[in-house]
């Protein structure tokens, strides 16, 4: 799989007409694959596309969830566009989700997450990030299964928010789901990133426990 970095939207050319989950296919607006810098050292992983993302095809965009995440990473220097941009101007970061389709009435099932897993695994393999930011409890636990030595049920997003967790080949820096994040939580995430991630050479220390 080759990347096309002339585009930020689905740069790996993943299947835009995927029909692997019949119920999602019947309810979705479109398939929403990853978006961003294929050479990025930071990978942000949510659970599923937001309602706005399902409409415009770009993860972590739109009022509410999207604007909050875009604003946080703009403050950290990864996003150079306004938080409400439909196609953000990003550098050194890639946005994606566990699942690529949104059911308007429910969260994805375990089977749907498993069915979409090859898409996420391919992005992780191709991007080879240094830092993965799981956004919310479910992405944190799903990534824990494959990429940490801890049991998934040992993770709690309230406790892990704005910390660094040892991973296999990279580090995890969890973030609460934007809808559950207070302004103080957002500030704590920014501060942790500045003081404990961006202030050091994480490329030399990846995989080391820093909590």
N, C-alpha and C positions, 0 to 999 in steps of 0.2 A: 504494500500500500504506500503510494507516494503522496506527499503533501503538495498542495498548490498554494504557496503563500502569497500569490497575487490576490487571493481572497481570504477574508477572515471567517466567513460563514462556511461551515462544513468543509474545511480545507483538505480533509482526507477523502472527500468524495464518497462518504458512506451512503448507504441505501436510503434514498429519500422517499421510497415507496414501500418500505418494509411492511409486510403483512403477517408477521409472526404472531401477533396477538389479536385475535378476531374482535374481541370486545373493544379494545382500544382503537383499532382501525375504524370501527363503526362510529365511534364517538369523537375522534380527534379532529382537529382542524388541519394539522400537518405534522410531519416528523421534524423534531427539533434536535439536530446534532450539535456538536461542540462548535465554539466560536473563539477565535483569538490567535495568538502568536504560537505557531507550531514549535518554535524554539524556546518557548517560555519556561522559566524555572519554577513558576507557580501555577498550580492547577486547582481550580475551584470547582467543587462537586456538590450539586444540590440533589434533591430527590426526584423531581419531575419539573417540566416546564411550568412556569406561572401562566395565568390566563393571558397576560400580555405577550409572553414569549410564544405561546401556542399560536397567537395571531400573527406576530411578525417574524417568527422563525429564529429568534436569537435568544439564547438562555440568559437569565438574569438581566432582563430589560423590562421596562414598563413601570407604571406607577406602583408605589408600595415597595414590594420585595426587590424588584430590579433597581429602582432608583437608590434604595438604601445601600445595597451592595456596591453599586457603581460609585456612589459617593464615598464610601469607605476606601475603596481601592484607588479612587482619584486622589484622596488625601495622602495616600501612601506612594503615589507617583506612578501607578500602573495604568491609569486611565487618563487620557488627555482631552476627553470630550465632556459635555454636560451630562449630569446623571440621567436625564430623560432622553438621551440619544437612542434612536432605534438600532443603530449600528455603531457601537462605541469605538472610539479610536484608542486601541490598547497596545501596550508593549510589555513583553516579558510575562504575560499571563494568559491563561486559557480557561474558558468557562464551559462547563458541561453538566450533565445530570446522570443519575443512575438509570432513569428511563427517558425515552425520547418522545413519548406521546403523552398527552394529558387527557385523562377522563374528567369531564367537567363536574362529576358528582362524587368522586372518591379518590383516595390515594391508590397508588399501584399495589397490586398483589405481590406476594413473594415470588410467584411464578413469573410475573411480568418483569420484575427486577432481574431474575435469573436469565430470562430470555434476552434482555438488553445487555447483560454483562459483557458479551464479546465486544460490543461497541466501546464501552468504557475501558476494557482491558487493552484494546487496540490503541486507544488514545494515550493511555498511560505508557504503553510500550514505545509508541512513536515519539511522544513528547519527552519522555524520561525526565519528569520534573524533579526538582530538589525538594520542594515543599508542596504538600497537598492540603488544601483547606476544605474539610468536610463541613457543609453548611447544614446543621441540624442533626438530630439524634440518629436518624436512619442512615444517612451516608456515613456517619462516624462508625456505626456498628457494622455496616456492610464492608467498609474498607478494613476494619479491624480483623475481620475473618481472614482476609487474604494477606494482609500486609503488616500485622503486628503479632506479637507472641502472647498477647492478652486475650482473655475470653471476651466475646462481644458483650455479654451481659455485665461485664465489669465497668463498662463505660457509661458515663452519665454526662450529657451535654452541658448541664448546669455547672458541673465540677470541672469539666475539661475545657470549657470555653476560654479562649485567650491563654492557652498553655501550649507547650510543645511536647509531642509524644513521639517516642522512638518508633520508626517504621523500618521495613526491610528495603533499604536502598534510598530512603528519603525520610523526611519528617512530616508529621501531621500537625497542623495548627487549627484545631476545631473552632467553629463559629456557631453561635446559636442561630436558629432560624430567624430571619429578619423580623417576622411578625411577632416574635417573642423577645426580641432584643430591646432593652431600654437604651436610652442615650448613654447611660453609664457603661452598659455592656459594650456598646460600639466604641466608646473611648478606651475601654480596657483592651479591646482587640487591637486598635490602632497602636496603643502604647506598647503592647507586647510585641507586635510586629517590629516597631521601630527599635525598641530597646533590646530585644532578645533574638531577633531574626535578621533584620536588615543591618543592624549595627555590627554583625560579625560575618565572617566568611562561612556561611552555612554550607557552601560547596565542599569545604574541608571537614566539616563536622557533621554532615548528614549521617543519620543512623545513630548518633549519640544521644543519650537521654539528657535533656536539659531542664527538666522540671524540678 
